[in-house]
Amino acid sequence: MEIKITSTKENPLLRRKEVTFAIDHGPAGKTPSRLEVRKALASEAKTSTELVFVRKIETKTGTSTALGFANVYESTEQARLVEPEYVEQRNNHKA
C-alpha cells in the first residue's frame, strides 16, 4: 500500500487540517481498512493515529487506486467536539 497526500487545507476555526489522499493498493490488493489508512496518514503527517479521522475511502472501479478524505486534528478533545459520533466509531472499530 502506497499513500500520497494530494492536498491539505488548514481550517483554523475547527483547529484541523483537511486532507485529500490517494492510495495505490496494488493490482491484487483490496481496499485497505480505515485503521491501515489512519496509521499511514499519521506517519505521513507526522502526528498521532488518534488525531486522524478518515471520512471517506472510495476505490475507483477497475483500478487499484482509492481516493479519500480525512481530518487531522490538533488535539483529541477538539476532535471529540467536532467529529460526529458515527465517524469516531468507524475510525475506532477494530475489525
URTA-V193464 format. One record per pair of residues at least 6 apart in sequence whose C-alpha atoms are under 8 Angstrom apart, sorted by the first residue. I is the first residue (numbers start at 1). GAP is how many residues later the second one is. Records with the same first field share a line. If there is no record, write none. Layout:
I: GAP + GAP
This chain:
1: 22 + 23 + 24 + 25 + 31
2: 21 + 22 + 23
3: 18 + 19 + 20 + 21 + 37 + 38
4: 17 + 18 + 19
5: 14 + 15 + 16 + 17 + 39
6: 13 + 14 + 15 + 16
7: 12 + 13 + 14
8: 9 + 10 + 11 + 12
9: 8 + 9 + 10
10: 6 + 7 + 8
11: 6 + 7
14: 64 + 68
15: 58 + 59 + 63
16: 55 + 56 + 57 + 58
17: 54 + 55 + 56
18: 51 + 52 + 53 + 54
19: 50 + 51 + 52 + 53
20: 47 + 48 + 49 + 50
21: 46 + 47 + 48
22: 43 + 44 + 45 + 46
23: 42 + 43 + 44
24: 40 + 41 + 42
25: 6 + 7 + 39 + 40 + 41
26: 38 + 39
27: 36 + 37
29: 35
30: 34
31: 28 + 35
34: 20 + 56 + 57
35: 56 + 57 + 59
37: 17
38: 11 + 14 + 15 + 16
39: 10
41: 8 + 11
42: 6 + 7 + 9 + 10
50: 26
51: 21 + 22 + 23 + 24 + 25 + 28
52: 18 + 19 + 20 + 21
53: 17 + 18 + 19 + 34 + 35 + 38
54: 14 + 15 + 16 + 17 + 33 + 37
55: 13 + 14 + 15 + 16 + 32
56: 12 + 13 + 14
57: 9 + 10 + 11 + 12
58: 8 + 9 + 10
59: 6 + 7 + 8
60: 6 + 7
73: 6
80: 8
